[in-house]
Amino acid sequence: MWFLLFLFLFFCLLFWLPIRVEIDTAQQKYRVSWKGIFAVWGVPDDAGFHWFIQIFFWKTAWKASEKTPKTVTKPLKREKKASKSSIRFSIYKIRPLFRAFSKAIQVERFRVNWDTGDFLYNAWLYPVFRRWSRRKRQLFINFWGEQELAIILQTRLGLLLMAGLRVFLY
């Protein structure tokens, strides 16, 4: 009985912990994390990206530019069996699914500082970006050649699961 209670509380905690995605080109920060459980982040260098992964207390790193020798093996030929049950996904479910997931994902920060490279396009985009800028959504046009993007998204696994179930069950 205690084991089932512990298992139930553990899964409730997993569904409650936030999942966070951070992309910031100005600070060179690329990170996906599930608070306290899992994190993956990349640091760019001259040769490519240096990736780090952390699962609970275990941490490791690897370089994306390092090539490992590949062994050539023959692919096994397998017969495809007809599936007895399949999930039906219609094209009409895409729009409600996108709407439900967009409500489940919270945008903490969205910042764009962009230069198109053409003064005329920048001049046309300046009033549009100025009009669309809000507190959490900051859109800027510059004339100095800078191109920066910063996005921080946060959600919970339980919210995504409920959004998906709402679309497919109702």
Residue pairs with C-beta under 8 A, 6 or more apart in sequence:
14 37
14 157
15 156
15 157
15 158
15 161
16 156
16 158
17 34
17 35
17 36
17 37
17 156
17 157
18 34
18 35
18 154
18 155
18 156
19 32
19 33
19 34
19 35
19 154
19 155
19 156
19 157
20 31
20 32
20 33
20 34
20 35
20 152
20 153
20 154
21 31
21 32
21 151
21 152
21 153
21 154
22 29
22 30
22 31
22 32
22 33
22 151
22 152
23 29
23 30
23 149
23 150
23 151
23 152
24 30
24 149
24 150
24 151
24 152
25 147
25 148
25 149
25 150
26 113
26 148
26 150
27 150
28 43
28 44
29 41
30 41
30 42
30 49
31 39
31 40
31 41
31 42
32 39
32 40
32 41
33 39
33 40
33 41
34 157
36 56
37 55
37 56
38 54
38 55
39 52
39 53
39 54
40 51
40 52
40 53
40 54
41 51
41 52
42 49
42 50
42 51
42 52
42 64
43 49
43 50
43 52
44 50
47 63
47 65
48 63
48 64
48 65
49 63
49 64
49 65
50 61
50 62
50 63
50 64
51 61
51 62
51 63
51 64
52 59
52 60
52 61
53 59
53 60
53 61
93 167
93 168
96 167
97 163
97 164
97 167
100 163
100 164
100 166
100 167
101 160
101 163
101 164
103 163
104 155
104 156
104 159
104 160
104 162
104 163
105 153
105 154
105 155
105 160
106 153
106 154
106 155
107 136
107 137
107 151
107 152
107 153
108 136
108 152
108 153
108 154
109 136
109 150
109 151
109 152
110 136
110 137
110 138
110 150
110 151
110 152
111 138
111 139
111 140
111 148
111 149
111 150
111 151
112 129
112 138
112 139
112 140
112 148
112 149
112 150
113 140
113 142
113 146
113 147
113 148
113 149
114 125
114 129
114 139
114 140
114 141
114 142
114 146
114 147
114 148
115 122
115 141
115 142
115 143
115 144
115 145
115 146
115 147
116 122
116 125
116 141
117 145
119 143
122 141
122 142
122 143
125 141
126 141
129 139
129 140
129 141
130 139
132 139
133 139
133 140
